[in-house]
Amino acid sequence: MTCSVEDVRLSLPHIELAAHLFGPQEGQPVIALHGWLDNANSFARLAPKLEGLRILALDMAGHGHSDHRPPGAGYGLPDYAHDVLQVAQQMGWETFSLLGHSLGAIVSVIVAGSLPDRVNRLALIDGLIPPLGEPESAAERMGAALQAQLTQSSKRKPVYADMNRAVEARMKGAVAVSREAAELLAQRGLMPVPGGYTWRSDSRLTLASPIRLTRSQALSFVNGVRCPAQLIVAEDGILAQNKTLLDSVAFDVTVLPGGHHLHLNDDAGASSVADCFNRFFAVS
């Protein structure tokens, strides 16, 4: 697969992020946000198929070639939302569209719901709201999270003797992906270390969130979105079984065959997602 892509680095006031830049300079500005423990290569199949868009596909903080947050900082949803706004400012984009997958879709909804005047269009792939919590379990969750943070520094990342073993491990991860998808993510996600290879991602990304939104809090961001929004639901993905949630959302919802990474697993999935989003972005 060949495509025209530019590697860029963005020096923000608080962190330096890496990204891939696709599409014509005069295209509609779009910030693309990948899923948890993925990287900008999540959009390597999809972005070249999208027409008339200037797509900045980020390595989100702690992922891929982007910097990790400093000691003592975390990876909360508000922090990612702040990164997006700083990126837009760096690019000179007063308004922009968002393309998000999984965690990236959740962050996109938070940005678009919080600052609806900044976002032109919202394109989401198998992600909408974060895992929810109940008010009565807040103290217990906070305690467990704080304890985990105290012990995190003593944990070590796995080291794989060669890249093929790392790819196979990624294929069997918390959300399984195809070999081709795992290879694309590994290209940008692995780094050499003594004894082989390990993942570049910050190990703190595996820590549980100390605070979770309630359902009403999460839906307030969804309800705050004012721009056109297209949600693609993977038939065998994460959202498909949550019919109650999908029925409560006013977005345009399209169900497509494939798993959670349908836009990356194979060319057919990327093409079906691209067909949907090209129609969505083409509407004036």
N, C-alpha and C positions, 0 to 999 in steps of 0.2 A: 504493500500500500504506500503510495506516495502522495504528499500534499505539501503545500506551501505554508510553512509555519516559522515564526520568528521567536527565538528565546529572548525574554526580557527579564529585567530585575527592577523592582520598584522599591526605592528607599523611602519608606514612610517615616514619620517622626518617631515611631515607637518600635518599628521592626522592618526588616527587609524581606520582601516576598518575591518569589520567582513565578513566572507565568509563561504560557504560550500565547502568541497573538496570531489570530487567523483573520483572513478576509480583507476586502478593500478598505483603504483609509476612509473613504466617504461612506462606508456602510453604517447601518444603525449600530450604535454602541451597546454592547452586551457584555456583562460580567458573568462568567460561568464558574460555578462552584461545585466541586466534586463531593463524593460521599466520604464517610468516616474511614480513615486509614488508606484512602485512595490518593490520587494526585491528578495533576493536569492532564495526564495521558488518558484519563477517563473519557475525555472528549476527542481523542485522536481519530476515532472512526466517524463520529457524528459531525464535528465542526466543519470539516471540508465539504460536507453535503448540504450545509445550510447556506442559503443564498442571500446576498445583499447585507450581510452582517459583519461588523467589526467585533470579533469575539476575543475577549481577554480571558483565557482559561487559567485560573489561579492554581498554584500549589498553596492551599490554605495553610495558615501558620501551623508549624509543627509537622507538616507533611512535605514529601518530595524534596525539592531543593530550597524551600523557604526556611527562614530561620525558625528556631524554636523560641518559645517565649522565655523570658529570663526566670531564674530561680524565684520561687514564691508566687509566680503568676500562674494563671490557669487557662483553660480552654472552654470557657462558658459561651453560650450563644450570644450574649451581648458583646463579648470580645470579638467574635467573628463578624457581627454586624458592624461594629466600629471599623474593623479592617476594610470591609467593603466600601464604606463611605470615604475612608482615607484613600483607597485605591481610585475611586471615582474622581476625587479631588486631584490626585496626581495625574490622572489621564485628561483632566480638563473637561470632564463630563458632568454638567450640572444635573442632567437627567440621563437615564440609562435604563436598559432592560436587564432582567436577571434570568439566567438559565441555571437551574439547580437540580442535582441528583441526590436523593436520599438526605443526608445531613445538609448538603448544599441547598436542597429544596427547602428544608426547614429554615435555614438562615435567610434564604430569599424571601420567604413569607414574613419573617420577622421584620426585615428591612422594609418590605413593601407595605406591611400593615402599620408600621410605626411612622414611616415618612412617605405617605402615599403620593405626595406631589413630586417625589424624586424618581419614581419608577414608572416607566412607560408601558412595559409589558412583562408578564411573569410566565415563564415556561418551566414547568416542573416535571421531573421524572421520578415516579415512585417514591415520593416523599411529600409530607405536608405539615405535620405537627410533631413535636418531640414526644418521647415516652412520657406518660403522665404520672403524677403522684397525687396522693391524698393528703389533705392538711394534717390529719391525725398522725401520720407517719413521718412528719417532717423532722422531728428531733432524732428519731432513730436513724433515718437516712443520713442526716448531717453527721452524727457520731461515727457511723460506719465509714463515711467518706473521709472524715478527718483522720481516722485511724489508718486507713489505706494510704493516705498521703504521707504519713509518718514512716511507713515501711517501704514506700516505693523506691527510694534511693538504693536499697540493698538488692533490688531485683536486677537481673541481667537479661538483655535481649537474646533470643536464640541466634546461634551462628550456624549457617549452612555451608557445607563443604564446597558446594558449587551452586551456580545460579539455577540450574535445573531443579535442585532440591527445594530451593526457595520458591520457585514457580509452582512446584507441586504442592507445597504447603499453602500458598495463596489460593490455589484452586479449591482447596478443602477448607477454606477459612469459615468464619462465622456465617458469611453469605458466599456460597460457592459461585465460582466464575469459570468460564471456559479457559482452556489453555492459552488461546490467543489473547484473551483479556488479561490473564495473569502475567503473560510475557510483557504486554504493554505497560502494565502497572509496575512490574519489576524493573523495566528499563529505567524508570525515573525514581523508583522507590528503594532500590538497593544501593549499598555502598560496600567497598571492600574493607575488611578488618582482618587482623591476624586469625588464621584458621579458615578463612572463607569470606562469606558475605552476611550482612545483616541489614535490617530495614532502617532507612534514614529517619523514619517517623519518631517523634518524641514519645517515649514510653509513658509519659503522663496522660497521653490520649486514651489509654486503656482504663483510667480511673473513672469510677462512677461519679455522676454529677451529684454534688452535695445538696442541690435544690432542684426539684422538679415542679413544673407548672401544673396547676389543676386543669381539668378539661375546659372550664369556662375561661381561664386565663389564656390557654393556648388558642382557643377559638376566637378570642378577641383580636388576635393578630390576623387571622383569616378574614374575619369580618371587617377589619380595617383596610383591606386591600380595595383600591378604587380603580386600578387599571385592568385592562383585559388580562385574563389568566387562563392558561391551558394546562391541565394536569393530565399526564399520561400515566396510566396505571398498568403495571405489568401483570399479565394474567396469572403468572406463577410467582409473583413478587410479594412484597410486604403489605401493601395496602389493599389488595384485592378482597381479602376476607373481612375487611372492616366496612361493611356496607352501610352501617349506621352513620359512620363518619362521612363517607362519600356522599350519602344522601343529604347530609346537612350542609354541604358546601355548594356555593353558587358558581363556582368555576366551571368552565367547559371541561368535561371529563371524557377521556378516550381510553378504552381498554385495548391493549395490544398484546399479541402472543409473545411469550418470553419470560425470563426471570428478572430479578431485581436489577441486574446490569444489562438489560436487553439492548441498550444503546451501544454497548461495548463488546458483548459476547460474540457477535458475528455480524457480517456485513448486512444480512437480511434484516436483523433487528435495528441496526443503525439506519438503514434506508427507510424502514417503516416509521421510526421516530422522526427522521428528517422530513418525510413527506407531510407528516402532521404539523410539524413546527414551521415548515416553509409556507403552508397555507395560513397558519396563525400569524406569522410576522408579515405576510403580504397584505393582510387586510388593513386598509387605511382607517 
